[in-house]
Amino acid sequence: MINNQDNKVKFPQGRTAFIIIHGVGEQIPYETVDYFAQNLIKHYEGQSLPIKLEHLIAKRRLANGNPWIESFVRVSSAELQPDDFIDIHEYYWAADTENKISVPEVLQWTEQTLQGTIAFYSREENQDKLDEILKENKWKKFFKYRLRWLTIFLRLFNIVYPWLRLIVCILLLLLSPFLHGQFLQPAWKLSRKLVTPLLVNFVGDVAIYTTTNVKSPYHKIRGQILAESLALLKAILKDKEANYDQVIIAGHSLGSCIAYDTLNLLCIEASLSKDKGKSLLVDKITGLITFASPLDKIAFFFREMAQQHQYIRQRILEHLNSFRVKPLYIQITPYLTKNPVECQLEQVRWVNYYHLQDPISGHLDYYNSLDNVLLEYETYWGEKAHLGYWTDPNFYKDIAQRFLETKNE
């Protein structure tokens, strides 16, 4: 829980970069930069600090080497030295998954996930893991109800979805002479947006992102998302003009999973380098911020990747996805005990923010060495709670206290 005791705030010293990764939904470019920068500015202006805001551009390269121009914003003090600033970058990936998966495919993925999770925890050798998890009521509810209820909901929705969409499409065609604004688009395409709940869109994005079958076209989408995220992170770390003192990566919702996986990939790459990541400047990464995060849930989804008898494959997958995973969740075997991935990110401070009314987020228990912070802004259960982090003043106050204002001490 956040300590709301007021302290005198000074604008932080040094050069800081935030990389913000958005979550599911119909985001548009620079929307997350707008939310994060505006509310960070409000935090400092609330302390009577004069703020300067600039739009900057930088030359970058995509993962395939093609050039592109990145836009980002710089927050600085109107009174202090120009070497003290906070740059806010955005990694935008929504276009990669939008309208890429159908409702029946989402249902199929959920069914497979449910069966894979049940099969994994039904194994005799995993009984102790299940007993440990079920000690807490929230995990008991998750295992006994949430996955099954999600599957039941999707089954029912899959039945009514075509009829709902047809009815809405007909209504839109009849009302087309009177429509305006965002409703002026093809009726069949718009009907999908109107009848598909946020939950289905969320599960759809998760289904695409967590696909492990290399034969699936969605596996390429996941690979592309992570390749571009890692390329942007490495470019910002090596930006000679900005020369950042610290880089903090922050992800909302599914974006928190992308942030985590990006750091996990960086660990692998650092392990392969002769200087253990020094040339990659990994020491500049000081923070990982996850909010509205489903990381624990997705970690369990991945449990279906290896069959019971495939202990070699299971251990390889565990090594490749081992960033701060608790030993409790590592399968015991006399073979392959040495992990070739030597993570060089011990200095990273991981803070996870969650809200009890947000059905997607939660206290992260699958991982080591992180702080779980409960937010208590007034909201309703569901979508409003899931999006409320962006405008909660205490969220930005806590981030500033943990990652920015400590530099003044």
N, C-alpha and C positions, 0 to 999 in steps of 0.2 A: 504494500500500500504506500502511496506517495506521501511524503512529509510535506505539508503545505506551509511550513514555517517560512516567513518572509525573510529574505536576506538582501542586502544591498547588492545590486548586480552591476558589473562592469562589462563592457564589450570585450569578448575574449581576445587574447593575444594570439598571434600566429596565423597560419594559413590552413584552413580546414575545408575539406571537400565532403559533401554528402552526395551519395548516389542513391536516388529514390527509385524503387521498383514498384509499380502499381500492381493491384490485384485483379480479380475477375471483374467483368462488367464491360460496358461500352465506353471505355475511356477514350479520350482524344489526346493528341500530343500536347505536352506542356501543362496538362491539367494537374498532375501531381506536383510539378514544380510550383504552380500557382498556389495550391493549397498549402504546401509546406512552407514556402517563402513568406506568404502573407501572414500566416499564424506565428512564424518565428519572429517576423518583424513586430507583430502585435505584442509578443512577449517582451521585447526590448523597449519598444515605445511605451509600454506600460510602466517601465522603470525610468521614464523620462530621458531615454537615451536618443539623441538625434541619429537617424539612420539614413544611409545612402544606399540606393538600389540601382544596379546596372545590369543591362543585357549584354552579354559577351558571346563571342563565337570562337570556335577553335577547329582546326583541321584534324579529322580523325580518319581512321581506316576501318572498314568492316572486317569481319573474320576472314573473308576471301581476298582481302587486300584492296578492294575498291575504295576510293576516297569518298568522304561525305563531310558535311559541315554540321557540327553540333552547336546548338544554342543552349546556354545556361544562364543563370542569374548570379550576381555577386552581391552579398549583403555586407556592408561595412559601416563603420562609424563616420559620421560627417565631421568629427572633430579629431579623431586619432590618426595615426600614421597609415598610409595606404598599404603597408605590408600586413596589416591585420584585417582579415576578411574571411567570409564564409561563402563558398561557392556551392550552389545547389544544382546538381546534374540529375537528369532523368534517363532511365532506361525504359523505353516504350516497346511493348511486345504484343499489345492487344490484337493488332491486325493479323498476327500469325495464327491465332486460334479462332477468330471470329467466323461463325457459320461453317465450321469445318467438320462438325460431327452431328449426327442425327439423334433424335430422342431414342429410337430403338437401340442405337449403338451405345448410348449412355446407359440404358437399362442393361444391356449385355455386359458392359464393363462392371457395373455395380454387382450384378449376379456373380460374376467371376471373382470379384474382390471379396464378396461375402463368403463364398465357398472356400477361397484360398485362405482367408483369415481363420475360419472355423477349422479347416484341415490342419493348419499349422499348430494351433493351440490345442488340438485334439490329440496330438502326438504325445506319447508317454514321456519322452525325454523333455518335453516343453511344459509339463504340468507345473513344475516349480515356478516357471516364468509367469504362467497364468495365475497361480495362487498369489504371487507377489503383486501383480497388477490389480487383482480383484480385492486387495485389501482396502482400496479407496473406493468409495461409493460411486464417484463420477466415472471411474473406469468400468465398474460393474454395469452401470447403466449404458455406457457406450457399447460394450461388448454384447450385452443381453438384449438391448432394444434399438439403439440408434441405427446400426447398419441394417438390421432387419426391417425396421420401419421405413428407412430410406428406400430399400428395395421394394417394399409393398407400395409405397407412395408412387414410385416410378412405374411399377406395373399398372397401377390404376390410371396414372396420367397417360401412359402409353396407349391405353384403350380409348380415352376420351380426347386425346390430343388431335387426331385427324379431324374429328367432328367439330371440335372447338375452333380449330383453325379455319375450316370450311365456312362455318357460321360467321365468324368474324370477318373473313374475306368478303362474303356476300354483303354483309352490312357496310363494310368500307366502300364497296363498289356502288351501293345504293346511295351512300352519303357523300360520294366523291365530289358532287358540285358544291358542297358546303364546307369541305375540308380545307385547311390551310396549315402553314408552318411545317412542322415535322411530319404531319400526316400526308403531305404531298409526295408520296413515293408509291411504288407498285404495291397493290393491295395484298398480294400473296406474300410478298416479302415482309410487309409491315405486320401481317397477321401473325407471323412467327414470333416477332418481338413482343406483341401484345399478349399472347396466350402462354408464353413460356415463362415460368416463374424463375426468379433469381436463383433459387436452389438448383434448378435443372441446369442453368447456364454455368453455375459454379462447378457442379459435378462434371459437366461436359468439358470445361477447361482442365479440370483435374484429370479426367479420363485421358485427354490428349497428352497432357504433360507427363503423366506417370506410365505411359505405355512403354513396356519393356521388350515387346516383340520387335526385333529389328526388321522384320518383314512388313510391319505396319507403316503406312504413310505418316502416321502420327509420330512415330519414333523420330523421323527426320525433322518434324516440327520442333520437338523437344530439343534435339541436338542443335538446331539452328538458334533457338532461344538462348541456350546456354553458351553457345559459341560467341554470340554477339554480346551477351552480358559480360563474359570474361574478357573479350576484346576491349570493351569500353573501360572496365576496371583497370586493366593493364595500361591502357593509354593514359588514364588519369594519374595512375601511380608514377608514370614516367614523363609526365608533362613538365618539361624543363622551364617553361615560362611561368606557370603557376607555382611550381616547386612546393607542393603541399607538405606541411608538417605532419598532418594526419588525414586519413581517408576513412570515412564511416559509410558503410553500406546499410541501407534500411529498406525493408520490404513489407508491404501490406498484403494480407491474405495470401493468395497463391504466390504473390511476389516475394513473400518471406521464404518460400521454398526455393525460388529461383536464386535469391540472395545466398541462402545456405549452400545450395548445390554449386554456385559459382565459387564460393570460398573452398568448398570441398575439391573442386577441380584445380584450384590454385595450389592446394596442398599437394595434389598428385604431381603437378608440373614442377613445383619446388623440390619435390623428392627426386625428380629426374635430373635436376640441374646439378652441376658439379659444386656450385657454391651454396647449395641448399636454399636457394631462393633469394640470395642477397642481390643478385642482378635483376631480379623481378621487383625489388624494393618492397617486399611483403611486410617489412617492419613498419611501414607507414600506415598499414591498416590497423586502426586502434579500436574500431567498434563494429558490432553487428546488432542492428535494431530490428526486431520482428514484432509486428502488431497485427492483431486479428489473424493469428497464424494457425494453420491446420497441420503444422509439421509433424506432431505426434501421430495424427490420424494417417497422414500419407506414409509415414514410416511403417505403420502396420499394413497399409495397402501393399507395400513392396514385399511383404513377407511371402507372397505367393510366387515370387520369382523362381525359387528353387524347390524341387521336389525333395521328399524326405531322404531318399537314397543318394541325392546329389550333394554330398557333403563338401566335395572339392569346389563345385560351382558356388555353393552357398558361402564358403569361406572367401572365395575370390570377390563375390559381390559385397560381402561385409567389409573387406579391406578397401574396396573402391568407394564405399559410402560410410566411412568411419569417423568423420569429423565430430569429435566430442560425444560419440555414442557411449552410453553407459555399458559397462561390462556385463550387466545383467542380461542384455539382449544379444550378446554374442554367443553363438552356438559352441558348445564345448566339444572339441575333437583333438586327438593327439597329433594331428597333422596340420601343416601350414600355420603354425603358431606365430611366426614372425611376419609382421605386417610390413610390406615394402613401402607403404605410404607413411612417411615420417612428416607429420604436420608441423609446419614452422609458424603457426599462428597463435602461439600461447599468449601473446600480448593482447589479443583481441578481447575486448569486453563485450559480452553478449547480454543484451537486455531484452526480455520478452514482455510485451504489454498485452493484457487481455481484459475482457469485460464479461461479467457473469451473464449478461443478457445477449451476448454475441454467441450464436450456436456454432460458429466456425472456429473461434479462438479457444484458448484454454491455457491452463498452467502446463508448461512443457516439462514432462517427466522422463522423456526418453533420452535426454541429453545431459551431459555433465557441464559444470562450470558456466552457469548462466544465472541471471537474476530474473525472477518472475515478478512482475509488477502489476497489481490489480488497479484498474481505473474504475472510477465510480461516477462518471457523468450520467445525468438523468437522461434516460432513453427508453424506448420500447424494445421488446425482444425481437430479434430478427435483423432485417436489413439496416434499420436505423442504428442499431447498436454496432453492427459490423462496419458501418461507415463513420461512426461518431468520433473515432480517434482523430481524424483529420482536423477537426475544429475544436477539440478539447484543449483549453489553455493549460491544464495540468500536465498533459502529454508533452507539450513543448517545453514547459518549465522544467520537467524532470530530465528531458534530454539535454537541455542547456546546462543544468547543474552537474550532470554526470560526465558529459563529453566536452563541454566548452568552458564553463566558468571555473573549473578546477585548474585550468591553465594559468589563471591569474594568481593562484596561491604561491 
